[in-house]
């Protein structure tokens, strides 16, 4: 897809230079997503990647990132979705610093599961849904102690460093924070520091949130059916 020459003229760069920058942004976000286990890529990283090539035009990063979004969708079948921390202040500078991106497949769910999904990581997907489901049922926020209380009932203990599926249990939970499914906060109280987990922007994404609600509804209905059968 070629850009409007008038769009490029405002940045004093050629079509070739633009394509090179767009390609570097696409390679970077695909590589970082793979290496970082799906953790979001910060906007400031992409901005530095562009401006580090001695391009100092103020609006160039936004232009290149938008071009990368378009090509990721049309060529690779990924949506490059922007996340922004829910607790951003009114400061525009702070808001920009907290923006990040994830890539989401645009393939139909059945096709994705058949041809793309890594079956070796399905247990991590299940863990993610379980944790988000627990916090969802708790009203969107839960203490660390209460969360581990529920996870222990499923056979996962916070001090377990060699779980057959998850390895270090605490680190697996921390990965959900890094991936922006969860937000972690320490609160000072009369009994010392209490850690809370709450749903972050990725867990509150419309499509994911609907899947979580459907998952929780199925579990609750299963329990109701079991109770009725026993009585």
C-alpha positions, 0 to 999 in steps of 0.5 A: 500500500503506497502512501499519499505523496503529500503525507510524506512531504510533510516529513521530508522522507521518501517512500523507500525510507517510509517503507523501511521504517514501517518494516522495522516497526513490524519486525520489532513488534512481532519479535518482541511479542514472541520473545516476551510471551505476549507482553505488550510493546511500549509505544515509547520503544517504537517511537525511539526506534523511529526517531533513533534513525535521525528522524526528528519530525514530531508526528512521524512516529504516529504516522509510521505506527499507523502504517505498520498497523495497516500492513500488519492487518492486510499482510499478516492478519493481525490487529495491532491494538493499543492499550493504555493504563487505566490509571493514567493521569490527565498529563498527556506526557504520562498518558503517552508513556503508558501506551503500549500495543499487543497484536491479536489474530484476526483469524476466525477462532476455529481456524486459529485453534486449528492452524495457529494455536500452540497446544503446548501452551494451552495450560497457560491459557487455562490458567489465565482464564481461571485467575481472571475468572476468580477476580471477576467473581470477586468484583474485579479485585482480590487480595493476594492471600485470597487469590492463592486460597482459591488457587490452592484448591486447584492444586497450585501453591504459591511456594511451588517452584517446580510445578509440572505445568507452570514451573514457578507458580509465583512467576506464572502469576507475575507474567499475567501482570506483565501481560497486562491481564492483571494489575498489582498494587500494594496497600499500606494497612494497620497489619502491614502491606497487603497486595491486591490484584485487579483486572487490567485493561487486557482482561477488560477488553470487550472480546476477552471479557465476554469470553470470561463471562461465558466461561464463568456462566458455564462453571456456575451452571455446571455447579447448579446442575450438579447440585440439582442432581444431588438433590 
